[in-house]
Amino acid sequence: MSYGLRLRRILETGVGAPRQLINASWQRSLEAGVDPESPAAPLVYDGSLIKDVRTAHPLQPLLPMLAHSLKQMADESEHIMIVTDADGGVLWRDGDHGTMRRADLVGLADGHHWSETSVGTNGIGTALTTRKPVHVYSQEHLLRVLHCWSCSSAPIIDPDTDTVLGCVDVSGTTRSLHPATVALVATTAKLAEAQLALRMYERDERLRRRYDRLPPRSGVLIAATGRVLSGDPANLLGARIHLPEPGSTSCPAGILEPFFDGFLLRPAELSEPLPLRLTFLGDGQPTVRYGDRSLPLSLRHAEILTLLALYARGLTAEQLSYYLYGDDGNPATIRAEIYRLRIQLGGAVAAKPYRLMAPVVADFLELRRLLAGGDASAIARAYTGPLLPRSESPEIRCARDELEVQVRTRLLTCGSADDLWAYAQTANGRDDFQILERVAATLPFTDHRAAAARARLSP
């Protein structure tokens, strides 16, 4: 009788069945289609990916503490220590070098997958499934190739979200582990959870301090993970709210507005939409401010926001692509950029067609309004330079040139010497002979601005 059939016979008859924890794990593993004769755990993260996966994982900052707690014991007992992600993917491994070489043969190494659905009953996969510390000895493993291994594992559970983040494990090629091993591993996991809780409390406290500076009735303070932190004394919302999908700000409890590393929750009927403030004129870095956040912005995202602000009714991906790239544009590229932009700005950007849902306060739109009827001095103060001067977008270049011509014409026609000098400080005004000649002729000869204008006019 094959090994797999013998396992199934044991489960069916109960004769020679293992303890209940292992029995239940065998059942789950065989129902998942795991082959007991599999030679090794599968590889899920190759060398090109594992470094990025480690860096992004929330347990990465805790690795020194985990290693300090377990590595010496692993070295002395010829065992290895392992830390995995929530799916059982091995992220880090250390310990006895001889044992690590033997572990390589069964895939107990960086990047390999040790969930129950991949390799059946094992310390890592079973601890992740049950959310409890476990020890799995020798023939309790489902895979025959693991019968020379024993392991003790404990899950690490995020105190913020109550989700499993990963697992810490000690394994070795012995028939049994010291009885204290599983207790040591469980204690190490609890230490990691305590560190995570401390970091969570520190984040919460920083948010509360900023929230306490707001006017009364500013909304309910919500952590980035949905926990209710302050502003709900009657506990009407409970401990946590369900957050909407990325790109949306609406949830059953009201409207979420970004607030530093968290959110403010306002009742939908009382909430006023946050303005989107765009500063795109001049030589400086384009900036966008949404709520209390000042967001980093690439030139491409600044170009997209400019076009959506200029075309308030919205644009399709095809139209945006043409306005940005001309005939060489690819709508798929635009869709990818919009997706990234919506992650940053949430409900401020809508789709089908792409359009801005938040009230827009933009320096170039304000300049347009002033050109339609404002006085020259207001125009000179508002115009700090060309619209996105580094942009090569055909549509933005057209809008940039149009603003430049209108500003220059208005100031030459109606502007004072002060207004003309303000324009002379912009990128295009610095070497504008007509502007400089007017400044030199209008201001007193001894005025430092007239002298600077004459110097610029000199060959």
Secondary structure, DSSP 4 states (H G I P E B T S, - for coil): --HHHHHHHHHHH-TT---HHHHHHHHHHHHTT--TT--SPPB-S-HHHHHHHHHHSTTGGGHHHHHHHHHHHHHHTT-EEEEEETTSBEEEEEE-HHHHHHHHHTT-STTBB--HHHH-S-HHHHHHHHTS-EEEEGGGSSSGGGTT-EEEEEEEE-TTT--EEEEEEEEESSS---THHHHHHHHHHHHHHHHHHHHHHHHHHHHHHHHHTSPTT--EEE-TTSBEEES-TT-SS-SB-PPPPTT--EETTEEEEEETTEEEEE-TTTPPPPPEEEE-BSSS--EEEETTEEE---HHHHHHHHHHHHSTT-B-HHHHHHHHHGGG--HHHHHHHHHHHHHHHGGGEETTTBEE-SPEEEHHHHHHHHHTT--HHHHHHH--S-BSTT---HHHHHHHHHHHHHHHHHHHHH--HHHHHHHTTSTTTTT-HHHHHHHHHHS-TT-HHHHHHHHHH--
